[in-house]
Amino acid sequence: MSGPRPRTEAPRATSPGQDSATDVVRWAAFSCVLVPVVLLWYGSSPAGAVGTALGLAAVTTVCRILLRQSERGAARMRAEERSRRRGAHHGRPHGRHHRAGAGAHRGGRHSGGNTPVG
């Protein structure tokens, strides 16, 4: 008995975020064609269908531009974060629990001396 074989997906060269953005743009482009066809099917005027197609195409183009800018910005931030993690402290401890010296920079407003403020 031969049934449907499980489909193995090929590894993708792009990240999942880029794939989802590409899918969104593809569906939007598909709707730019589908919506005017449906409008014509249900008796709308050809001019109205063309106007709708142009409006949808304009919105799709702007969304695509914004998605690409967002992807580039996110990639840039990830690259900066990776480079900051790799080269920022060069093996030296950092953070609030690894201060230099006991009691360094403590006390806030006190400028020195052991006299009480008062």
SULRA-V763868 format. One record per residue. N is the residue number from 1. SS is DSSP state (~ for helix, > for strand, _ for the rest). PHI is phi in degrees with one decimal (* if undefined). OMEGA is omega in radians with two decimals (* if undefined). Layout:
BEGIN
N:SS:PHI:OMEGA, N:SS:PHI:OMEGA
END
This chain:
BEGIN
1:_:*:-3.12, 2:_:-104.4:3.11, 3:_:-110.6:3.11, 4:_:-66.2:3.14, 5:_:-81.8:3.08, 6:_:-65.6:-3.10, 7:_:-85.2:3.08, 8:_:-96.5:-3.12, 9:_:-86.0:3.06, 10:_:-74.1:3.10, 11:_:-62.4:-3.10, 12:_:-90.6:-3.13, 13:_:-82.7:-3.10, 14:_:-105.9:-3.13, 15:_:-78.5:3.14, 16:~:-60.0:3.12, 17:~:-64.3:3.12, 18:~:-69.5:3.12, 19:~:-63.8:-3.13, 20:~:-67.4:3.09, 21:~:-66.2:3.10, 22:~:-64.3:3.10, 23:~:-62.8:3.12, 24:~:-61.7:-3.13, 25:~:-65.2:3.11, 26:~:-63.6:3.11, 27:~:-64.4:3.12, 28:~:-65.3:3.10, 29:~:-64.8:3.09, 30:~:-61.8:3.13, 31:~:-69.1:3.08, 32:~:-63.0:3.11, 33:~:-91.6:-3.03, 34:~:-67.5:-3.06, 35:~:-60.9:3.10, 36:~:-62.5:3.10, 37:~:-63.6:3.12, 38:~:-65.1:3.11, 39:~:-60.7:3.10, 40:~:-64.9:3.13, 41:~:-59.3:-3.12, 42:_:-92.0:2.96, 43:_:95.2:3.09, 44:_:-71.7:3.14, 45:_:-72.6:3.08, 46:~:-60.1:3.12, 47:~:-64.7:3.11, 48:~:-65.5:3.12, 49:~:-67.3:3.11, 50:~:-66.4:3.10, 51:~:-61.3:3.10, 52:~:-63.9:3.13, 53:~:-61.9:3.13, 54:~:-65.3:3.10, 55:~:-63.1:3.11, 56:~:-64.3:3.12, 57:~:-64.2:3.12, 58:~:-65.2:3.12, 59:~:-64.3:3.12, 60:~:-62.3:3.14, 61:~:-63.3:3.13, 62:~:-64.3:3.12, 63:~:-64.0:3.12, 64:~:-63.8:3.11, 65:~:-61.9:-3.14, 66:~:-65.3:3.09, 67:~:-63.7:-3.14, 68:~:-64.9:3.09, 69:~:-62.5:3.12, 70:~:-63.9:3.11, 71:~:-63.5:3.13, 72:~:-65.1:3.11, 73:~:-63.9:3.12, 74:~:-66.4:3.12, 75:~:-65.3:3.12, 76:~:-63.9:3.13, 77:~:-65.1:3.11, 78:~:-63.6:3.13, 79:~:-65.3:3.10, 80:~:-64.6:3.14, 81:~:-64.4:3.11, 82:~:-63.7:-3.13, 83:~:-68.7:3.11, 84:~:-67.8:3.13, 85:~:-66.8:-3.10, 86:~:-72.7:-2.95, 87:~:-114.9:-3.00, 88:_:-73.8:-3.02, 89:_:-110.8:3.05, 90:_:49.9:3.07, 91:_:88.0:3.13, 92:_:-83.3:3.08, 93:_:-68.6:3.11, 94:_:-143.8:-3.13, 95:_:107.6:-3.00, 96:_:-74.9:-3.11, 97:_:-89.6:-3.12, 98:_:-124.6:-3.12, 99:_:-81.1:3.12, 100:_:-81.1:3.07, 101:_:80.3:-3.14, 102:_:-79.4:3.08, 103:_:76.7:-3.12, 104:_:-67.2:3.09, 105:_:60.9:3.10, 106:_:-106.6:3.05, 107:_:103.2:3.02, 108:_:64.0:-2.99, 109:_:-81.1:-3.06, 110:_:-70.8:-3.05, 111:_:-96.9:3.11, 112:_:137.6:-3.14, 113:_:79.3:-3.12, 114:_:-112.2:-3.13, 115:_:-81.1:3.11, 116:_:-71.3:3.10, 117:_:-81.6:-3.12, 118:_:-174.8:*
END
